[in-house]
Amino acid sequence: MTEKIYGYARVSTRQQDLARQLDLLNSYGCHKIYTEKVSGAHTNRAELNKLKKRVKASDQVLIESFSRLGRSTKDLIDLVSFFEEKGVKVISIKENFDTQTPQGKLMMTVFQAFSQFERDIIVERTREGLDSARARGKIGGRPRVNQQLVQQAVTMYYEQAYPVDVICERTGLKKATVYRYLQEVKKQEAFTKIEHALP
């Protein structure tokens, strides 16, 4: 079976022009070029998906640069690994990158190391942020609600029969917060009735 060369060209918006990428890819004798005008941030790229389904072992995928293929280092690694597992060579013209050369394999190893480094840094920063928040008394999740205002809201609702709109206006609490605490009071009341009914 004769190996085929497939090109992939992408720009981020419909206003951008694909001509430069197409001219470059055509000069390398591509049998077919898949083109898209869509942001790399989109996880579902229709033409890229078609390309992934069409390629077979010994085919080549040609791109103008890494940025045209992957939206992030991890995405690029995943895509290149996908093609490699199918026995498909990926070539980036701008970076002079070929996945099946020793230099290309070395670059992939470096990319993978940097991608893992990025993930580790994100995890570390998240952990540091949570530790810092705990030290300041902010544990994360919902912001802590002033319990005096909550008690005032419950009292206004049950004892003074104020509507929720008025309660929110006077206490500064949001409707969702008031309804949440009112629901908790109702649950507690129901639990108490059950307890009293038990022998």
C-alpha positions as CSV (number, residue, x, y, z in Angstrom):
1,M,0.0,0.0,0.0
2,T,1.4,3.4,-1.1
3,E,1.9,5.8,1.8
4,K,0.1,9.1,1.5
5,I,0.8,12.6,2.7
6,Y,-2.0,14.4,4.4
7,G,-1.8,18.1,5.3
8,Y,-3.7,19.8,8.1
9,A,-4.1,23.6,8.1
10,R,-6.0,25.7,10.6
11,V,-6.7,29.3,11.5
12,S,-8.6,30.5,14.6
13,T,-11.3,32.7,12.9
14,R,-13.2,32.8,9.7
15,Q,-11.7,36.2,8.9
16,Q,-8.2,34.7,8.7
17,D,-6.7,33.4,5.5
18,L,-5.4,29.8,5.0
19,A,-3.6,30.6,1.7
20,R,-0.1,30.8,3.2
21,Q,-0.4,27.4,4.9
22,L,-2.0,25.8,1.9
23,D,0.7,27.1,-0.4
24,L,3.4,25.6,1.9
25,L,1.7,22.3,2.3
26,N,1.0,21.9,-1.4
27,S,4.7,22.5,-2.1
28,Y,5.3,19.2,-0.2
29,G,3.0,17.2,-2.5
30,C,0.1,16.5,-0.1
31,H,-2.5,14.1,-1.5
32,K,-5.2,15.8,0.5
33,I,-5.3,18.8,2.9
34,Y,-7.8,19.1,5.7
35,T,-8.6,22.7,6.6
36,E,-10.4,24.3,9.5
37,K,-11.3,27.8,10.6
38,V,-11.8,27.2,14.3
39,S,-10.1,28.0,17.5
40,G,-7.5,25.5,18.8
41,A,-9.4,25.7,22.1
42,H,-12.2,23.6,20.6
43,T,-11.8,20.0,21.6
44,N,-14.0,18.8,18.8
45,R,-12.5,19.7,15.5
46,A,-14.4,18.0,12.7
47,E,-11.7,18.0,10.0
48,L,-9.0,16.9,12.4
49,N,-11.3,14.0,13.4
50,K,-11.7,13.1,9.8
51,L,-8.0,13.1,9.3
52,K,-7.5,10.9,12.4
53,K,-9.9,8.3,11.0
54,R,-8.5,8.3,7.5
55,V,-4.7,7.9,8.1
56,K,-3.2,4.5,8.0
57,A,0.2,3.0,8.9
58,S,3.1,4.5,6.9
59,D,1.1,7.7,6.0
60,Q,2.4,11.1,6.9
61,V,0.7,14.1,8.5
62,L,2.2,17.4,7.5
63,I,1.6,20.7,9.4
64,E,2.9,24.2,9.0
65,S,3.7,24.4,12.8
66,F,2.9,22.8,16.1
67,S,0.4,25.6,16.9
68,R,-1.8,24.6,14.0
69,L,-2.2,21.1,15.4
70,G,-2.3,21.2,19.2
71,R,-4.0,23.8,21.4
72,S,-1.6,23.1,24.3
73,T,1.5,21.1,25.0
74,K,-0.5,18.2,26.4
75,D,-2.9,18.3,23.5
76,L,0.0,18.2,21.0
77,I,1.6,15.3,22.8
78,D,-1.7,13.4,22.8
79,L,-2.3,13.9,19.1
80,V,1.3,13.0,18.1
81,S,1.1,9.9,20.3
82,F,-2.2,9.0,18.6
83,F,-0.6,9.2,15.2
84,E,2.5,7.4,16.3
85,E,0.5,4.5,17.7
86,K,-1.1,4.1,14.2
87,G,2.4,4.1,12.6
88,V,1.8,7.6,11.1
89,K,4.7,10.1,10.8
90,V,4.0,13.7,11.9
91,I,6.1,16.4,10.3
92,S,6.1,20.1,11.4
93,I,7.7,22.3,8.7
94,K,8.4,25.3,10.8
95,E,10.0,23.4,13.7
96,N,11.8,21.0,11.3
97,F,10.2,18.2,13.4
98,D,9.8,14.6,12.3
99,T,8.4,12.1,14.9
100,Q,10.3,9.2,13.4
101,T,13.8,10.7,13.6
102,P,16.0,10.5,16.7
103,Q,15.8,14.3,17.1
104,G,12.0,14.2,16.9
105,K,11.8,11.5,19.5
106,L,14.1,13.5,21.7
107,M,11.9,16.6,21.3
108,M,8.8,14.5,22.2
109,T,10.5,13.3,25.4
110,V,11.3,17.0,26.3
111,F,7.7,18.0,25.5
112,Q,6.3,15.3,27.8
113,A,8.7,16.3,30.6
114,F,7.6,20.0,30.2
115,S,3.9,19.0,30.1
116,Q,4.3,17.0,33.4
117,F,6.2,19.9,34.9
118,E,3.3,22.3,34.0
119,R,0.8,19.9,35.6
120,D,3.0,19.6,38.7
121,I,3.3,23.4,39.0
122,I,-0.5,23.9,38.7
123,V,-1.1,21.3,41.4
124,E,1.5,22.9,43.7
125,R,0.0,26.4,43.2
126,T,-3.5,25.1,43.9
127,R,-2.3,23.5,47.1
128,E,-0.4,26.6,48.1
129,G,-3.5,28.7,47.4
130,L,-5.7,26.5,49.6
131,D,-3.1,26.5,52.4
132,S,-3.0,30.3,52.3
133,A,-6.8,30.5,52.3
134,R,-7.0,28.2,55.3
135,A,-4.4,30.3,57.1
136,R,-6.6,33.3,56.6
137,G,-9.7,31.4,57.7
138,K,-11.0,31.0,54.1
139,I,-11.3,27.3,53.4
140,G,-12.8,27.4,49.9
141,G,-16.2,26.6,48.5
142,R,-19.1,29.0,49.3
143,P,-18.1,32.2,51.1
144,R,-19.0,32.2,54.8
145,V,-22.4,33.8,55.5
146,N,-22.9,36.1,58.4
147,Q,-24.9,33.9,60.8
148,Q,-26.5,36.9,62.5
149,L,-28.0,37.9,59.2
150,V,-29.2,34.4,58.6
151,Q,-30.9,34.3,62.0
152,Q,-32.5,37.7,61.3
153,A,-33.8,36.4,57.9
154,V,-35.2,33.3,59.5
155,T,-36.9,35.3,62.2
156,M,-38.4,37.8,59.7
157,Y,-39.7,34.9,57.6
158,Y,-41.3,32.7,60.4
159,E,-42.2,35.2,63.1
160,Q,-42.9,38.4,61.2
161,A,-44.1,36.9,57.9
162,Y,-42.0,39.1,55.7
163,P,-41.7,38.0,52.0
164,V,-38.3,36.8,50.8
165,D,-37.8,39.8,48.6
166,V,-38.1,42.2,51.5
167,I,-35.9,40.0,53.7
168,C,-33.2,40.0,51.0
169,E,-33.5,43.8,50.7
170,R,-33.1,44.4,54.4
171,T,-30.4,41.8,55.2
172,G,-28.4,42.0,52.0
173,L,-28.6,38.2,51.6
174,K,-29.2,36.7,48.2
175,K,-32.4,34.8,47.5
176,A,-30.6,31.5,47.0
177,T,-28.9,31.9,50.4
178,V,-32.2,32.7,52.2
179,Y,-34.0,29.8,50.6
180,R,-31.1,27.4,51.4
181,Y,-31.2,28.3,55.1
182,L,-35.0,28.2,55.2
183,Q,-34.9,24.7,53.7
184,E,-32.4,23.6,56.4
185,V,-34.7,24.9,59.1
186,K,-37.6,23.0,57.6
187,K,-35.5,19.8,57.5
188,Q,-34.5,20.3,61.1
189,E,-38.2,20.8,62.1
190,A,-39.2,17.6,60.3
191,F,-36.4,15.7,62.0
192,T,-37.5,17.0,65.4
193,K,-41.1,15.9,64.8
194,I,-39.9,12.4,63.9
195,E,-37.7,12.2,67.0
196,H,-40.7,13.2,69.2
197,A,-42.9,10.6,67.5
198,L,-40.5,7.8,68.3
199,P,-41.3,5.7,71.4
